[in-house]
Amino acid sequence: MQHLDRQLAAFDAELQRSVGLNTDESHKVATLVSADVRFLPKDVKAEIEAASPVPLPARRNELVAFQAWNDLARSIKSNPAVT
């Protein structure tokens, strides 16, 4: 989550202003959300999963693929088609 926390740092001011997070929270928002979800009771997680029209594993796979593409595209500086 630290990688995602660093990426979300660009939104620190917005998270503090709009969501009401303090500075420490806005610096580790992904970590905090991950921990909150991790410790939800199983029945609550099941309820969330059942309410989702898109299966949660598919959502996760899409996020992983998106992050992988962003990392790859950022590393290729000499290809105008990518950058």
N, C-alpha and C positions, 0 to 999 in steps of 0.2 A: 504493500500500500504506500510505501514511502515514495516510490516513483510517481504514483498518481497524486499524492499529496503535493509533491514538487510542481507537477503540472497545474494543479488547481491553485497554486500560489498566485497566479496571475489574477485570480478572482477574489483575493483576500478582502479588499476594500468593499466589494459588492456583498460578499458573505457577511461581513461585519455590519454593513448598513442595512441590507434588505432582510437578512435572516436573523440578525442579532447575535451572531457569534462574537466571542472575544478574540483577541489576537492569537492566543495559543490555540483555540479551537479552529480558527480559520486556517492555521498552518498545518493542521492534521485532520482535516474534515473527512477525507477518505478513510483514514484509519479509524476514526470515531464511528462513522456510519457502519463500517465493516464489523466493528466490535458490537455495536448495538444489534445488528442483524444476527450475528453469530450467537448471541445470548438470548434471542427470542425463544419462547417456549415452542416446542414442536408443533402444537396445534395452531399457533399463530402463523408459523411459517407455512403450514399446510393450507391455511385459509388464504394467505397471500398468493401462494402458488396456484390454488384453484381459481382465484379471481382473475388471473392473468390470461389474456387471450393468446399470448405468445408464451410457449413453454420457457421456463427460466433457464434451462440449459442452452436453449437456442439464443437467448439474450446474452448469456455469458460468452458463448462461442463468438457471437458477433462483436462483442466488445473486445475480446482477445484478438480477433482478426483485425479490427480497426486499429488497435494499439500497435500490433505488429506492422501494419502498413505504414502508420505514422512514423514509427521508429526507422523503418527501412527508407522511406521517402526522405526523412531528415538526413540520413547518412549519405544520400546520393546527391551531391552538389553539382555534378557536371552533366546531368541529363535534363535538359529543359522540359522534356515530356513528363518527367516525374516532379521536378521542382517547380 
